[in-house]
Each structure stands twice: as C-alpha cells, then as structure tokens.
C-alpha cells in the first residue's frame, strides 16, 4: 500500500474535464461487430438506413475512437462495470458527436485487490440537433497484483 494517496490534486482535476472524440456514424460495420460480440455469429440482415438498431451497437461506435488516457497510477487495470443509458434508440446511418469525461475517481483500501483506484468515465453521444442520445459509462480499477488478496498463495 502506498505511503500516501495516489489521487493527487492533478488527478482530481481530471474529473469533469471533457474531451471531444469527434463524430461517428452508425454503420453496418459497427452493427456487425457488436452483433458478433453480443449475439454471436453473423447477423441475418442489417437494418436499413434510418431504422433503429439494438443498444449494444454503442460498443461498436466506441471502438471507432479512443478516449484520452487516464494516468496509470498502479500497474494493473481491469474493467469492472459497463453501463448504458439511452434517451432514444440509435438509428442506422445517423452521425453522432462523442464527448468523453471522467466522472469520478475513488480510492479503495482493502478488498480483493488491496489498495486500488476506481476510475469512472463516460462517453456521451449527441445527435445533429444537439440532443443527448446515449451515454456509455465504464468503471476501471487500477491495482497492484502483488497486493491483491491471495497474491502470495493464500
């Protein structure tokens, strides 16, 4: 366990800072990629232009850009939660603007991973009218494997 908190003022200053990730289009490629991961196999058909697509297609859109890197405060990182929110369904062919932000940083003392830091972030998807269409949130845990419970053969 570190002698003092690794969540410094500089790290806390990242909370709430927005980063434009550019625009992304709901495409057949994104649909197929997400379908393969969440349903398995090849989709029997792809929705036509303007038709609604399943919410899990949001993951295909996120893979089209990369969020700014968060400082690596501990040597290991693990995705522990994903959360999606939709104001309305995504539609095939539409263009969306993506904005990323860190929403919170939390320290944890003890537990399975020993001392760890949880980084909560989200990507917001905004349509051409400026309306928020969806949000994709994630929680990443940074930890040191040597401090994790059972790391020494327990």
ZAMARGU-4260 file (C-alpha; in steps of 0.2 Angstrom, whole numbers, plus 5000, padded with zeros to 4 digits):
<rodrens>
0) 5000/5000/5000 | 5007/5017/4996 | 5013/5029/5010 | 5001/5042/5004 | 4986/5044/4992
5) 4990/5042/4974 | 4974/5053/4970 | 4983/5069/4969 | 4976/5087/4965 | 4982/5084/4947
10) 4972/5068/4946 | 4956/5075/4954 | 4957/5090/4942 | 4954/5077/4928 | 4936/5074/4935
15) 4923/5083/4924 | 4936/5088/4910 | 4928/5085/4893 | 4937/5079/4878 | 4929/5079/4861
20) 4931/5062/4852 | 4924/5068/4835 | 4910/5061/4826 | 4905/5043/4822 | 4892/5035/4811
25) 4881/5021/4815 | 4886/5009/4801 | 4883/4991/4795 | 4901/4988/4801 | 4898/4994/4819
30) 4882/4984/4819 | 4890/4968/4813 | 4904/4970/4825 | 4893/4972/4840 | 4881/4958/4834
35) 4896/4946/4833 | 4901/4950/4851 | 4884/4951/4860 | 4873/4939/4850 | 4886/4928/4841
40) 4889/4924/4823 | 4884/4934/4808 | 4868/4944/4808 | 4855/4938/4796 | 4852/4956/4790
45) 4857/4973/4793 | 4844/4987/4797 | 4841/4999/4783 | 4846/5017/4784 | 4835/5026/4797
50) 4830/5010/4806 | 4833/5008/4824 | 4847/4997/4830 | 4850/4987/4846 | 4858/4997/4860
55) 4873/4986/4861 | 4879/4994/4844 | 4885/5008/4855 | 4900/4997/4859 | 4904/4997/4840
60) 4904/5015/4840 | 4915/5017/4855 | 4928/5007/4846 | 4929/5019/4832 | 4939/5032/4843
65) 4950/5032/4858 | 4946/5041/4874 | 4961/5051/4882 | 4972/5040/4893 | 4970/5041/4911
70) 4986/5041/4921 | 4992/5024/4926 | 4994/5026/4944 | 4995/5007/4948 | 5002/4993/4937
75) 4987/4983/4933 | 4970/4988/4926 | 4953/4979/4925 | 4936/4984/4918 | 4924/4981/4932
80) 4907/4988/4926 | 4899/4995/4910 | 4883/5005/4910 | 4872/5011/4895 | 4859/5024/4895
85) 4848/5029/4880 | 4836/5044/4878 | 4831/5036/4862 | 4836/5021/4850 | 4851/5023/4839
90) 4847/5023/4820 | 4857/5016/4806 | 4866/5029/4796 | 4865/5043/4809 | 4880/5053/4814
95) 4884/5057/4832 | 4896/5068/4841 | 4906/5059/4855 | 4911/5068/4871 | 4921/5059/4884
100) 4924/5064/4903 | 4930/5056/4919 | 4915/5057/4931 | 4924/5051/4947 | 4940/5044/4954
105) 4939/5034/4970 | 4952/5025/4981 | 4948/5009/4989 | 4958/5001/5004 | 4957/4983/5006
110) 4946/4970/4997 | 4951/4958/4984 | 4963/4970/4975 | 4971/4978/4991 | 4973/4996/4988
115) 4965/5001/4972 | 4959/5016/4962 | 4942/5016/4953 | 4941/5027/4938 | 4923/5031/4932
120) 4921/5038/4915 | 4908/5041/4901 | 4906/5044/4883 | 4891/5055/4878 | 4883/5053/4861
125) 4875/5069/4854 | 4864/5070/4838 | 4864/5083/4824 | 4851/5093/4834 | 4862/5094/4849
130) 4851/5082/4859 | 4860/5069/4870 | 4855/5052/4863 | 4865/5040/4874 | 4879/5038/4887
135) 4891/5024/4889 | 4899/5023/4906 | 4913/5012/4912 | 4922/5009/4928 | 4940/5003/4928
140) 4950/4998/4943 | 4969/5000/4944 | 4978/4989/4957 | 4994/4981/4961 | 4993/4962/4959
145) 5006/4959/4972 | 4994/4967/4985 | 4979/4958/4979 | 4971/4946/4991 | 4978/4928/4989
150) 4993/4935/4979 | 5005/4926/4990 | 4996/4909/4988 | 4983/4912/5002
</rodrens>
